[in-house]
């Protein structure tokens, strides 16, 4: 039977990004940080532009390298950076500063011995490390894991302390079920009674109060009813609203993991995937006992972020819909990362996403 699920977090380590900066390079950065000007420091460590980043997920390794030509009609399309044995030692790609002055562009070098046309096309240089970290974040917020609590089925000094109902049922007797429909087991030796988490079939309301409002709550959410209006209709508090919203989100992820993963083995003749980015404004966070003057000086009233959505044009099936906002990172974490890798003096394509 399926176990109860929980949302994943950073401590689960289901996704691992291999840091592309060695310890020797990190120490060298720390040494040169105060010796070199900002532009020379950034130039010295610009090799990160074409260095791929390795990620580990479910015992498999994948390589991230986004800096290549994206024009399908160019002979350099998707090709890695190389240096040719010609006069002047030309490379397949050259970098140039964009008109904005803050971003770098990757340009296909037309003076190459490649077969086919090179269109002098370009692409914005991106940080492979930052993209790998964003993939990790999206994997964590869109995954669930089974709850694995630590049970203690015996009193101290019990002769059968190494036995559990999962490996030796004969050493325990069933003692009915709790109000949450969880099974009770009693050790035949020390007589201790322990509750075991129910399965999803046994209980869909575990740790849930006001479960009767869930069908109407889901209907109101899918019909884009405002938060305050949902609270008024269901006669609940704001804390209950967000607790139910997280529960509903978790159940959607469980459904996706159970059913939609089967689409991996299904073949489609063609898919027309459209990806769009829309502006999204988050509510500002009001500090307790802080007036409007504090908010005007410290926070934006409408915090801007983006929503990125990918869907199939023909079937209108939505593959992903992600908010570009990391609520697990803090300013202290960003500050520590900047101190360690000196990101404030690097080009954008060499930085980590936290900065």
Secondary structure, 3 states (H helix, E strand, C coil): CCECEEECCHHHCCEEECCCCCHHHHHHHHHHCCCCCHHHHHHHCHHHHHCCEEEEECCEEEEECCCCECCCCCCCECCCCCECCCCCCCECEEEEECCCCCCEEEEECCCCCCCCCCCCCEEECCCHHHHHHHHHHHHHHCCEEECCCCCCCCCCCCCCCCCCCCCCHHHEEEEEECCCCCEEEEECCCCCEEECCCECCCCCCCCCCCHHHHHHHHHHHHCCCCHHHHHHHHCCCHHHHHHHHHHHHHHHHHHHHHCHHHHHHCCCCCCCEEEEEEEEEEECCCCCCCCHHHHHHHCCCEEEEEEEEEEECCCCCEEEEEECCCCCCCHHHHHHHHHHHCHHHCCHHHCCCCC
